[in-house]
């Protein structure tokens, strides 16, 4: 059974006064297997962030269904969704979303505190993660005292400390310089190799080239997908670039057709 199943998802937004309707997604179908690292690419306004928000249960589809590990998200009551997101999903955002008045340690602990974990358990969980991400020496600092790349590694630690079913990343390299981008992408590769499932929305070919599979979305439709196979990052980069060129020229048929 696939970890994530997106079935015939459509999303239509109605303008404030109901005069116009905008279709952001139409008949989207995709699956993500346990342990996969999947990137979703598309131009601004293509629907990729809308799709991520629906998968994250931050928005609801107009039609269709989302299943995570066999559980339908549409069947869940509103009061249970926050707990579901906290316990089973990890989030990494472009702007880090760290609390400046919390230390790095407390920012990472936050989802565990909300889940009612004991201090001893939190300390046990944070040690190997901080070491793996190279942030052990930062734990007592505050977000305003560290660099953007370090902040994003802290955000990754916060995302994975709950041992989520899936990490959802929205343009995670968008606010980083090239060196910090390289470091973050290496960390993503490492945690994926450890078995963590990752779904990442990105406009960056470099970021997408670290994934194992890339989906291309245009005008709310998943048009195409490619797999890394045994290709290196550089080889996959070129393959992604060629696919984007074809997509922008409408040279790819929709995957749903």
Secondary structure, 3 states (H helix, E strand, C coil): CCCEEEEEEEEEEECCCCCCEEEEEEEEEEEECCCCEEEEECCCCCCHHHHHHHHCCCCCCCEEEEEECCEECCCCCHHHHHHHHHHHEEEEECCCCCCCCCEHHHHHHHHHHHCCCCHHHHHHHHHHHHHHHCCHHHCCCEHHHCCHHHHHHHHHHHHHCCCCCEEEEECCCCCCCHHHHHHHHHHHHHHHHCCCEEEEECCCHHHHCCCCEEEEEECCEEEEEEECCCCCHHHHHHHHHHHHHHHHCCCCCCCCC
